[in-house]
Every structure is written in C-alpha cells, then in structure tokens.
Amino acid sequence: MLSSGMRGEDYRGFYFYNRQEDDLIKAITSTNDKTEKARLYLELSRFYQQRSYKAARKSLLEARNLAHQLNDHLLLADSYLMEAQLHFIGYVGDSAQILLNQALKYADTLDDKRPKAYILTWLAMYYVNTSNRGEFMKNIEVADQLFRNINNKEGRLFIVSTLANQLNSVGLQKEALDILVKASSFFDKQMQPPGEIIIGQQLAEVYRVEGRKDTAVLMLKQLLPKVRALNFRFLEATLLRQLASIAISNKEYDDALDYLNKAYEITSSLKLDRTSADILTMLANLYYETGNSDLSFMLNHKVRELRDKLRFPGVIINTLLNLGMLALEQNKIDTAIYWLDKGFRKAREIGSNRAINIVGTYLSKAYEQKGEYQKAYDVFAQKVDAESKINRIIAANAAIALSSRIEESKMTNILNNRRLQYRLNTFYLYGILLLFFLVIIVLIFSWQHYKIVFREKHSRVREEMLRQQMNPHFIFNALIAIQSFIYQKKSLDAVKFLDNFSTLIRLMLVSTQSDFVSLKDDIDIITNYLRIQKLRFDEKFDFSIECDPQLPIKETAIPPLLTQPFIENCIEHGFNGIEGKGFIWVKYGLSEGVLMISILDNGKGLDQASLNNLNTRHGHKPMGIQITKERIEILNRDIKGTPIKFNIGNNKAPGAIYPGTRVDFSLPLIKFNQP
C-alpha cells in the first residue's frame, strides 16, 4: 500500500482537525499495515503539538522509523516537515531550516510535487523570520508554480494565505486585500474546509490592522455561525481570540473578557494546552492593563505551569519575561531577577538572540536597580552581543536580497498584477537599500558607542563594587579608632588593630565574590571582625568562638557574612546601658546532619513585641536583618533538601541580670568546592 501523503489541512495545522487522541491510539494498535501505522503516528504527533513537545516528537520518530523500514520517501519528507513545525512552535528557527532541507531532499525524489510545494512554503516562512525577503519570494514563487502545475487549489490557498500575512505584516494592506479578494475566484465552493472561512478570517485580520475594526468585527461575527455549524471548535476559538484582540484595542474590556473566556472554555475542554496558554496570556495582559496586577501575576504563573508541561523549547521565555516585568513594575526587584534570570538562561540555552536581547534588557535593569552593577554589566554585555548578531544577520540578508534581483519577474507569476509588482519591488528595493546603509551606519556608531559605554560601565561597576564591600560607617569608625591609638601613642594597639582591619577587608572582598565560602574562611572573617570591634569599643566586651571538632570546616560551604549583621547588633545595641562587661558566644555544631550556628550575648535583650516583629514575615526589622531574610529566601530557591532557617529569641540564663539575645541558624551541609 502506497502512502497517500498529507492533505492541505494537515500542513495548515490544527484549525480543521477533529480526531481525538484515543481514536488515533486505538487505530494505531489495531492496524498491521506499517504505512497506515506511520501515517497515524504523524496524525498523533500533530495532535500532541498542542499537548507536549516530548510526546509529539516521540510519535513522529515512531513514524520515521517505520518510514525508514519501508523506504517510503513521502513519509520521511512528512516526518521531517512535522518536526520542523515543532521547532517553529518552540521558536528554534535555525534547526527548523535543517529539518526542512532534509524534508526537501526526500520530497525531490517523489513524482507527487505537493509535499515539495508545501515544504517550500514553510521554508519561505522560515526566511521571513530571518528578515530574508529575497529567499521568501523565491521559495513562494517556486511553490506557487508547483501548485498551479498540478491544479492543487488547497495548496494555492495556502500560498495566498502565507503571502497575504507577509504583505499585511509590512504595512501593505491594500495589496493583501487585492490578492485575497482575487483568490476567491478560484475556490471550489465544495472545498472542505470552505475557502470562504479561510479567506474571511484573513480579510478580517487585514481590516483590523488597516484600522477598519468595525468591518473586521462584522466579518468575524458572520463567520462564527458557519464555523460552529461545521464543528470546527479550534477555529471557533481562534475567531473569538481575534474578536478579543479588537475589543482590547477599543478598550471594550468586558467584551474582550467574554470572548477570551469562551475561547478558553473551548481549548481547555479539548485539552489544547498550548493554545490555552496563549489565551491565558491574553487574559493576564488584559487584567494588567485594567489595573489588576495580582490576578495578572496569578494567570502568568498558570501559563508558566502549562508551558512547563508542554516542554516546547523557547515557548516558556515569554511567560518568564511577563512575570519578571510584572514584578519589576511592582518594585519587587528580587522576584523580578528570579524570573528574568530563568528566562535569560533559557534564551541562552536555545541560542535565541532575539530573546537574549529582550530579556537581557530588563534583567540588566533589575540588577542595576538592586545595585549589583557587575551582574548588570555582564548581562548588558551579552544583550549587546546578541543585538549585534541580529544586526549582522539583517545586514547580510539585506545584501543577499539586493543581489538576488527579485523584482518584476519574481512577482509576475505570483500576483499577476503589474501595479502590485511595481509597488512591491520598489518598496523592497528602496527599503533594503535604506536598511542596508542604515545597518552599516548603526553598526559603526553602535560599536563606538558600546566601547565608550563599556569603559564607563566597567569603571563605575568596579568603583561601586569596592564601595559596597563594607559598611562605610564601620570603615570610618575603624579609621577613627586607629587614629585614636596613634594620638594616644598606643603603637602596639594601633599595629594590632590595623593588622586585623587589613586582614578583615581582604577576607570580605574575596568572600563577596562568591555565593558560598568555606566555613573556615567565614570563621576567620567573624574572628577578625570581633577583634576589631573589641579594640574599637575599648574592651567593653569579650567573645568566644566554639566549633565542633567533628565539623569539617575547610570542606563545608556557607553563605559569606550570614551571621555578621546579628553580631553587629549585639555590639552596637545589645550592650548599650548594661552594667559590667558584655560577652558574645558564637557556636558552630552538627545536629542530625545539619549545620547549627548560634550567636548569644548577655546584653539587654528584646521585649516580646520586638521578638514578634523579627520572627514574623511582615514585621518591622532592622535593614541588616531584613536583607539577610531576603537573601536566605533567594538562596533557598537553589538549595535542595533542608532549607536555611534562623530564629531570634532571648537568652536568659538562671540568675542573669539581663535576658540577652540568642540567634540560631540551621543550614544544610554543603560541600565546598575550592575554585
């Protein structure tokens, strides 16, 4: 049995598809015909395009395996084309081109030219995404001629649809309308699905972009009953989304909400998760535009969950960007960085320069607002590199388009309209020439500008990093203390203080370059810090640092300076107004595989109200403690197993005059990797 190949609707996508997953699986298991089984696997793969990248790819690989066994070039061409469609869905265009070329290799061996024509049309759409209009027109022309030669009306309709979309996207609405109206003349009234539905939907989109929104709405509302009568549920949801888009642009938010809810009801009932995620994104943007940021944030989280399940490379980036931008708008900088960093990593993972450029813009801004200028600089540098690559691609494609001489002969067979031929070629020629020279000029000036920006940014980041390593107030007081020792001719104390102070600065500068340091280094920092403070405060307190001998301090990792704000509070506030000498205990130990750190003092302690504030999520806290809590929350996102916790309480011992303060940390045991 020879494979019949895909129909036009198979290539167009999911609009007119009504078969269900269970029916397809049952048909696959019941047939022994390998050709039929392979074709069913391809249909199942197309169904899974809405549900799961992994499942869709698995099904088409099953089909391809059978096709190789049969040496069926038609099935092989179809399988590579469908895999390319998966990459289009996931915004991974470069690999899509490789797959389309592979599909074309098999299609060239076939007598039936329909597969080749459809593959060339998809290849043309790939070139649109890379701004290569010369190759777009070349492939469209060849595909259109193939469809004409075999009198394939569905294929010609696909060409018209693709070309109209391209004309509409570059602002040539009149030309798009002309070819859509003329195309209706060669439709067979019995064509399924009806050509009037396809053309009507596209006409409505052109009218919307042109500004004739009332006409677009009227046309879409006339199409809806016809689509419902044919039970094209997915297309019904698509028309509702178009109506919602127009309603949003008219600020008719109640109507838009109604359309989107109806569309979501359809796609969710059909378990079309990919389209459901797109509709939820529109709803999230609608709620954001109407001032309901919380609901918008919640819906974006739901979209993220759906798209995580879909596993299409690149699709999740848009949702992560939305979440980050919402958090940035609400001045939740750490939250914004969390989502934007995820999106930025994903963009780098799939090599999408456009995504790196867009997400990098907001991530760099977020880091700059937080004061992390080195990270802001690093992200900005990657964003600039991605932007430069995009500009180089556009410039290269513009040069190719110029040399390809795609003018009058390219458009004659496709449009059969000399006026449109002249206008389009003139537009492309001057547009490409202008773009080519503008890109060259922009690249030259951008390169000079970027070099200046980089130098200034680098200097500013270095200066800011050095300025923020230690509290300026602490440094000032330390220098005053050294000056005091010198004036009092206590040279030994001055040398001792200066030695401890220089060691402390060196350790703190080194430690803040990493998220984790060894426990030994952190203990050294705390020891030097306490020695300096003890000298500075004229021996008004003593301290003791105890460490469990079973604890491998050189091999254990800890976030640097985690305990320092609490020790500083003991010294600066805990001993104020007490009689006698203060004392600070810092203890490191192990308990059931967990690192325990305790900071205790014999100071005046805290009243119950203060304790409640410090240990609750929303209570008022000193800046150092608040920053520590936020820092722990961020660290816990990346730590598997036991999270970092801390608690503040009183430390009253029997017979003690003052209650004192006790801070307890529990941290997971993390192995320190020496850089």
C-alpha positions in Angstrom: 0.0 0.0 0.0 1.4 3.4 -1.0 1.2 6.3 1.4 -1.2 9.0 0.2 0.7 11.9 1.8 -0.7 14.7 3.8 -3.6 16.8 2.7 -3.6 20.6 2.7 -5.3 20.8 6.1 -2.5 18.6 7.5 0.1 21.2 6.6 -2.0 24.2 7.6 -2.2 23.0 11.2 -4.9 22.3 13.7 -7.7 24.6 12.6 -10.0 22.0 11.0 -8.8 18.9 12.9 -11.4 16.9 14.9 -9.8 13.5 15.6 -9.2 12.6 19.2 -6.2 11.0 20.9 -8.0 7.8 22.0 -9.2 7.2 18.4 -5.8 7.6 17.0 -4.1 5.3 19.6 -6.8 2.7 19.0 -6.3 2.9 15.3 -2.5 2.5 15.6 -2.8 -0.6 17.8 -5.4 -2.2 15.6 -3.6 -1.9 12.2 -0.8 -4.2 11.0 -0.2 -2.1 7.9 3.1 -0.3 8.5 2.3 2.5 6.1 -1.0 3.2 7.7 0.5 3.0 11.1 3.2 5.5 10.2 0.6 7.9 8.9 -1.5 7.5 12.1 1.7 8.3 14.2 2.1 11.5 12.2 -1.5 12.5 12.9 -1.0 11.7 16.6 2.2 13.8 16.6 0.2 16.7 15.2 -2.4 16.3 18.0 0.4 16.3 20.6 1.7 19.6 19.2 -1.0 21.1 21.5 0.0 19.0 24.5 3.6 18.0 24.7 6.8 18.6 22.7 8.2 15.3 24.0 5.1 13.2 23.1 4.8 14.9 19.7 8.4 14.2 18.8 8.2 10.6 20.1 5.2 9.9 17.8 6.8 11.4 14.7 10.1 9.5 15.4 8.0 6.3 15.5 6.6 7.2 12.1 10.0 8.0 10.8 11.4 4.6 12.0 8.6 2.8 10.1 9.2 5.1 7.0 12.9 4.0 7.0 11.9 0.4 7.2 9.6 0.9 4.2 12.0 3.3 2.4 8.9 5.5 1.9 10.3 8.9 0.9 6.9 10.6 1.2 6.5 9.6 4.8 10.1 10.6 5.5 9.5 14.0 4.0 6.3 14.5 6.0 8.0 13.4 9.3 10.9 15.9 8.8 8.4 18.7 7.9 6.3 18.0 11.1 9.5 18.1 13.2 10.3 21.4 11.7 6.9 22.6 12.6 7.6 21.6 16.2 10.7 23.8 16.1 8.7 26.7 14.7 6.3 26.3 17.7 9.3 26.4 20.0 10.9 29.4 18.3 14.0 27.4 17.4 14.3 28.6 13.8 17.8 27.6 12.9 17.3 23.9 13.5 13.9 24.2 11.7 15.8 25.1 8.5 18.0 22.0 8.8 14.9 19.8 9.1 13.1 21.5 6.2 16.1 20.9 4.0 16.1 17.3 5.0 12.4 17.0 4.1 13.1 18.7 0.8 15.8 16.1 0.0 13.2 13.3 0.2 10.4 15.3 -1.5 12.7 15.9 -4.5 12.7 12.1 -5.2 8.8 12.0 -5.5 6.6 12.2 -8.6 3.9 13.9 -6.5 5.0 17.5 -6.1 2.6 18.5 -3.4 4.9 17.7 -0.5 7.7 19.7 -2.1 5.4 22.7 -2.6 4.3 22.7 1.0 7.8 22.3 2.3 9.0 25.2 0.2 6.2 27.3 1.6 7.3 26.5 5.1 10.9 27.3 4.1 9.6 30.7 2.9 8.1 31.3 6.3 11.4 30.5 7.9 13.1 33.2 5.7 10.5 35.7 6.8 11.6 35.1 10.4 15.2 35.8 9.5 14.3 39.0 7.5 15.4 37.5 4.2 12.6 38.6 1.9 14.6 37.6 -1.2 14.6 33.9 -0.3 11.0 34.2 0.9 9.8 35.4 -2.5 12.0 32.9 -4.3 10.5 29.9 -2.4 6.9 31.2 -2.6 7.3 31.6 -6.4 8.5 28.0 -6.9 5.9 26.6 -4.6 3.1 28.5 -6.3 4.1 27.3 -9.7 4.2 23.7 -8.5 0.6 24.0 -7.1 -0.5 25.6 -10.4 1.1 22.8 -12.5 -0.9 20.1 -10.6 -4.0 22.3 -10.2 -4.0 22.0 -6.4 -6.4 24.6 -5.1 -5.8 23.9 -1.5 -2.1 24.5 -2.0 -2.7 27.7 -3.8 -4.9 28.8 -1.0 -2.1 28.1 1.4 0.2 30.3 -0.7 -2.3 33.1 -0.8 -2.7 32.9 3.0 1.1 33.0 3.6 1.7 35.9 1.1 -1.2 37.9 2.5 0.2 37.5 6.0 3.5 38.8 4.8 2.1 41.8 3.0 -0.1 42.7 6.0 2.9 42.5 8.3 4.9 45.0 6.3 2.0 47.5 6.0 0.8 46.7 2.5 -2.8 46.2 3.5 -4.2 47.2 0.1 -2.1 44.7 -1.8 -3.0 42.0 0.8 -6.7 42.7 0.3 -6.3 42.6 -3.5 -4.8 39.1 -3.6 -7.3 37.8 -1.0 -10.3 39.1 -3.0 -8.9 37.7 -6.3 -8.1 34.4 -4.7 -11.8 33.8 -4.0 -12.3 33.4 -7.8 -10.5 30.0 -8.0 -12.1 28.4 -4.9 -14.3 25.4 -5.4 -17.5 26.0 -3.5 -17.4 22.4 -2.3 -13.8 22.7 -1.0 -13.5 21.4 2.6 -12.9 23.3 4.7 -14.8 26.1 2.8 -12.4 28.6 1.3 -14.6 31.5 2.4 -13.8 30.7 6.0 -10.1 30.9 5.5 -10.2 34.0 3.3 -12.8 35.6 5.6 -10.6 35.2 8.7 -7.6 36.6 6.9 -9.6 39.6 5.5 -10.8 40.4 9.0 -7.2 40.5 10.2 -6.1 42.8 7.4 -9.1 45.1 8.1 -8.1 45.1 11.8 -4.5 46.2 11.0 -5.8 48.7 8.5 -8.0 50.3 11.2 -11.4 49.2 9.9 -12.2 47.5 13.1 -16.0 47.6 12.7 -15.7 45.8 9.4 -13.4 43.2 10.9 -15.8 42.6 13.8 -18.8 42.2 11.5 -17.0 39.7 9.2 -15.8 37.6 12.2 -19.3 37.5 13.7 -20.7 36.4 10.3 -18.1 33.6 10.2 -18.8 32.2 13.7 -22.2 30.5 12.9 -20.7 28.8 9.9 -17.7 27.6 11.8 -19.9 26.3 14.6 -22.2 24.5 12.1 -19.1 22.6 10.8 -18.0 21.9 14.4 -14.6 23.5 13.8 -14.1 24.1 17.5 -10.4 25.2 17.3 -11.2 27.7 14.6 -14.1 29.0 16.6 -11.7 29.7 19.5 -9.3 31.4 17.0 -12.1 33.7 15.8 -13.0 34.6 19.4 -9.4 35.5 20.1 -9.4 37.8 17.1 -12.6 39.5 18.4 -11.0 39.8 21.8 -7.9 41.5 20.3 -10.0 44.1 18.6 -12.1 44.7 21.7 -8.9 45.2 23.8 -7.6 47.8 21.3 -11.0 49.6 21.5 -10.8 49.4 25.4 -14.0 47.3 25.4 -12.6 45.2 28.2 -15.9 43.5 29.2 -16.4 42.2 25.7 -12.8 41.1 25.4 -13.1 39.2 28.7 -16.2 37.4 27.5 -14.6 36.4 24.2 -11.4 35.1 25.9 -13.3 33.1 28.5 -15.4 31.5 25.7 -12.2 30.7 23.7 -10.5 29.3 26.8 -13.5 27.1 27.6 -13.3 25.6 24.1 -9.5 24.9 24.2 -9.4 23.6 27.7 -12.3 21.2 27.0 -10.4 19.9 24.0 -7.2 19.7 26.1 -5.4 22.0 23.7 -2.9 23.2 26.3 -0.6 25.3 24.0 -3.5 27.4 22.8 -5.0 27.6 26.3 -1.7 29.0 27.5 -1.8 31.7 24.7 -5.4 32.7 25.7 -4.4 32.8 29.4 -1.5 35.1 28.4 -4.0 37.5 26.7 -6.2 37.4 29.8 -3.2 38.1 32.0 -2.3 41.1 29.9 -5.9 42.3 29.9 -6.0 42.2 33.7 -2.7 44.0 33.9 -4.0 46.7 31.6 -7.1 47.2 33.7 -5.0 47.6 36.9 -5.4 44.1 38.4 -1.7 43.2 38.7 -2.3 40.4 41.3 -4.7 38.5 39.0 -2.4 39.1 36.1 0.5 37.7 38.1 -1.5 34.6 39.1 -2.5 33.9 35.5 1.0 34.2 34.3 2.0 31.6 36.8 -0.7 29.3 35.5 0.6 29.9 31.9 4.1 29.0 33.2 2.9 25.7 34.6 1.1 24.9 31.3 4.1 25.8 29.2 6.5 23.9 31.5 4.3 20.8 30.9 4.4 21.4 27.1 8.2 21.5 27.1 8.5 23.3 23.8 11.9 24.9 23.7 11.7 28.7 23.9 7.9 29.0 24.5 8.3 29.4 28.3 10.6 32.5 27.8 7.7 34.8 27.0 5.9 33.9 30.3 9.1 34.2 32.4 9.6 37.7 30.8 6.0 38.7 31.7 6.4 37.5 35.3 9.7 39.4 35.6 8.3 42.6 34.1 5.3 42.5 36.4 7.5 42.1 39.4 9.8 44.9 38.2 6.7 47.2 37.7 5.7 46.5 41.4 9.3 47.1 42.5 9.8 43.5 43.7 13.3 43.5 42.5 14.5 40.1 43.8 11.4 38.4 42.4 11.9 40.2 39.1 15.5 39.0 39.0 14.4 35.4 39.8 12.0 35.2 36.8 14.1 37.2 34.3 17.2 35.2 35.1 15.3 32.0 34.4 14.1 33.5 31.1 17.7 34.7 30.2 19.2 31.3 30.9 16.5 29.6 28.8 17.2 32.1 25.9 20.9 31.3 26.1 20.2 27.6 26.2 18.3 27.6 22.9 20.6 30.3 21.4 17.8 32.8 20.6 19.5 36.1 20.1 16.2 38.0 20.0 15.1 36.5 23.4 18.6 37.2 24.9 18.3 40.8 23.7 14.8 41.4 25.0 15.1 39.6 28.4 18.6 40.9 28.9 17.4 44.5 28.7 15.0 44.0 31.7 17.4 41.7 33.6 20.2 44.3 33.4 17.8 47.0 34.5 16.7 44.9 37.5 20.3 44.2 38.6 21.1 47.9 38.3 18.2 48.9 40.4 19.3 46.4 43.1 22.8 47.8 43.0 24.5 44.7 41.6 26.4 46.6 38.9 28.8 43.8 38.0 25.9 41.4 37.2 24.1 44.2 35.4 27.2 44.9 33.3 27.7 41.1 32.4 24.0 40.8 31.3 24.2 44.0 29.4 27.3 42.8 27.5 25.6 39.6 26.5 22.5 41.6 25.4 24.6 43.9 23.3 26.4 40.9 21.7 23.0 39.3 20.8 21.8 42.6 19.4 24.9 42.8 17.3 24.4 39.3 15.9 20.8 40.2 14.9 22.0 43.3 13.1 24.7 41.4 11.3 22.1 38.8 10.1 19.8 41.5 8.9 22.6 43.3 7.1 23.8 40.0 5.5 20.3 39.1 4.4 19.8 42.6 3.0 22.9 42.2 0.9 21.7 38.8 -0.3 18.3 40.2 -1.2 19.9 43.0 -3.2 22.0 40.6 -5.3 19.2 38.2 -5.9 17.3 40.6 -8.2 13.9 39.6 -7.1 12.0 42.5 -8.9 9.4 42.2 -11.6 9.9 38.6 -12.7 9.6 37.4 -9.1 6.2 38.9 -8.6 4.6 38.4 -12.0 3.7 34.7 -11.7 2.6 35.1 -8.1 0.4 38.2 -8.1 -0.4 38.5 -11.8 -0.7 42.2 -11.2 1.8 44.6 -12.7 0.8 47.5 -10.4 1.4 45.5 -7.3 4.6 44.1 -8.9 6.0 47.6 -9.3 5.0 48.9 -5.9 6.3 45.8 -4.0 9.6 45.7 -5.9 10.1 49.4 -5.4 9.2 49.1 -1.7 11.6 46.2 -1.2 14.4 47.7 -3.3 14.5 51.1 -1.6 13.6 49.5 1.8 16.5 47.1 1.5 18.9 49.7 0.3 17.9 52.0 3.1 18.1 49.2 5.6 21.5 48.1 4.3 23.1 51.5 4.7 21.3 52.2 7.9 22.5 49.0 9.4 26.1 49.8 8.3 25.9 53.2 9.9 24.2 51.9 13.0 26.8 49.2 13.4 29.6 51.7 13.1 28.2 54.2 15.6 26.9 51.4 17.9 30.3 49.9 18.1 31.9 53.2 19.0 29.1 53.9 21.5 29.3 50.5 23.0 33.1 50.8 23.5 32.5 54.1 25.4 29.6 52.6 27.4 31.6 49.5 28.3 34.6 51.6 29.5 32.4 53.9 31.6 30.3 51.0 32.9 33.3 48.9 33.8 34.8 51.8 35.7 31.6 52.6 37.5 30.9 48.9 38.4 34.4 48.5 39.8 34.1 51.6 41.9 30.6 50.6 43.1 31.8 47.1 44.0 34.7 48.4 46.0 32.5 51.0 47.7 29.9 48.4 48.7 32.2 45.7 50.1 32.0 47.1 53.7 29.7 49.4 55.6 31.2 52.9 55.1 30.2 53.8 58.7 32.2 50.9 60.0 35.2 51.8 58.0 35.1 55.4 59.2 34.8 54.3 62.8 37.7 51.9 62.4 39.9 54.6 61.0 39.0 56.9 63.8 39.9 54.1 66.2 43.3 53.7 64.6 43.8 57.5 64.7 43.0 57.5 68.4 45.5 54.8 69.2 48.2 56.8 67.3 47.3 60.0 69.2 47.5 58.1 72.5 50.8 56.7 71.4 49.5 53.1 71.7 51.5 52.0 68.8 51.2 48.3 69.7 47.4 48.6 69.8 47.4 50.6 66.5 49.5 48.0 64.7 47.3 45.1 66.1 44.1 46.9 65.1 45.5 47.8 61.6 46.7 44.2 61.1 43.2 42.8 62.0 41.5 45.5 59.9 43.5 44.9 56.7 43.0 41.1 57.1 39.3 41.6 57.5 39.0 43.8 54.4 40.9 41.3 52.3 38.8 38.4 53.5 35.5 40.3 53.0 36.4 41.4 49.5 37.4 37.9 48.5 34.3 36.3 50.1 31.7 38.6 48.5 32.8 37.4 45.0 31.0 34.1 45.5 27.7 32.8 46.8 29.5 30.4 49.2 32.8 30.3 51.0 34.4 27.7 53.2 33.2 27.7 56.9 36.9 28.2 57.9 37.1 31.4 55.9 33.8 32.7 57.3 35.0 31.9 60.9 38.3 33.9 60.1 36.2 36.9 59.0 34.0 36.8 62.1 37.0 36.4 64.3 38.8 39.4 62.8 35.6 41.4 62.9 35.1 40.7 66.6 38.7 41.5 67.4 38.4 44.9 65.7 35.2 45.8 67.4 36.6 44.7 70.7 39.6 47.1 70.3 37.4 49.8 68.9 35.0 49.7 71.9 37.8 49.6 74.4 37.4 46.1 75.6 33.8 46.6 76.7 33.0 43.0 75.7 34.7 39.6 75.3 33.9 36.9 72.9 34.3 33.2 72.4 34.1 31.2 69.1 33.5 27.5 69.6 33.5 24.8 66.8 32.5 21.2 67.0 35.8 19.2 66.3 33.7 16.8 64.1 32.8 19.6 61.8 35.0 19.7 58.6 35.3 23.5 58.4 37.5 23.5 55.3 35.2 21.3 53.3 31.9 22.8 54.4 30.3 25.7 52.4 28.4 28.6 53.9 27.0 31.9 52.5 29.5 34.5 53.5 28.8 37.0 56.3 25.4 35.5 57.1 25.9 36.0 60.8 27.7 39.4 60.7 24.6 41.6 60.9 23.4 39.8 64.1 26.9 40.1 65.7 27.0 43.8 64.8 23.6 44.2 66.5 24.9 42.6 69.7 27.8 45.1 69.8 26.1 48.2 68.6 22.8 47.8 70.5 22.8 44.8 72.8 25.4 46.1 75.3 24.1 49.7 75.4 23.2 50.6 79.0 24.3 47.4 80.7 26.4 47.2 83.8 29.5 45.1 83.6 31.2 43.6 80.6 29.4 42.2 77.6 30.1 38.7 76.2 29.3 37.2 72.8 29.3 33.4 72.1 29.5 32.1 68.5 29.0 28.4 68.4 29.2 26.0 65.3 28.0 22.5 65.6 26.3 19.5 64.0 22.8 18.1 64.7 21.4 15.3 62.7 23.4 16.2 59.6 22.5 19.9 59.8 25.0 22.7 60.4 23.9 24.7 63.5 25.2 28.2 64.3 24.2 30.0 67.5 25.0 33.7 68.4 24.4 34.5 72.1 25.1 37.6 74.2 24.4 38.8 77.7 23.0 42.1 76.6 19.7 43.8 77.4 17.8 41.5 75.1 14.5 42.2 73.3 10.9 42.7 74.5 8.2 40.4 73.3 6.8 42.9 70.7 10.3 43.2 69.1 10.7 39.4 69.0 7.3 39.0 67.3 8.3 41.6 64.7 11.6 39.9 64.0 10.3 36.4 63.7 7.2 37.2 61.6 7.2 37.6 57.8 5.7 41.1 57.7 7.0 42.6 61.0 9.4 45.6 61.0 13.0 44.6 61.0 16.4 46.4 61.0 17.8 46.8 57.5 20.6 44.2 58.0 18.2 41.5 59.3 15.7 42.3 56.5 18.4 41.9 53.9 19.5 38.6 55.5 15.9 37.3 55.4 15.6 38.2 51.7 19.0 36.8 50.9 18.1 33.4 52.6 14.8 33.3 50.6 16.8 33.6 47.4 19.4 31.0 48.5 16.7 28.5 49.4 15.3 28.5 45.9 18.5 26.8 44.7 19.1 24.6 47.7 17.8 21.1 47.6 16.8 19.4 50.8 17.0 21.2 54.1 16.4 25.0 53.7 18.3 27.7 55.6 16.4 28.9 58.7 17.1 31.3 61.6 15.2 32.3 64.7 15.8 35.2 67.2 15.0 34.9 70.9 16.1 35.8 74.4 19.0 34.1 76.1 18.2 34.4 79.8 20.3 32.2 82.0 19.3 31.4 85.6 20.5 34.3 87.8 21.4 36.5 84.9 20.8 40.3 85.2 19.9 40.8 81.6 17.9 38.5 79.3 20.4 38.6 76.4 19.7 37.7 72.8 20.0 34.4 71.0 20.1 33.8 67.3 20.0 30.2 65.9 20.8 29.3 62.3 20.2 25.9 60.7 21.9 25.2 57.4 22.2 22.2 55.1 25.7 20.6 55.0 27.0 21.7 51.6 30.4 20.5 50.3 32.7 23.4 49.5 34.3 23.2 46.1 37.6 25.1 46.1 37.7 27.4 43.0 
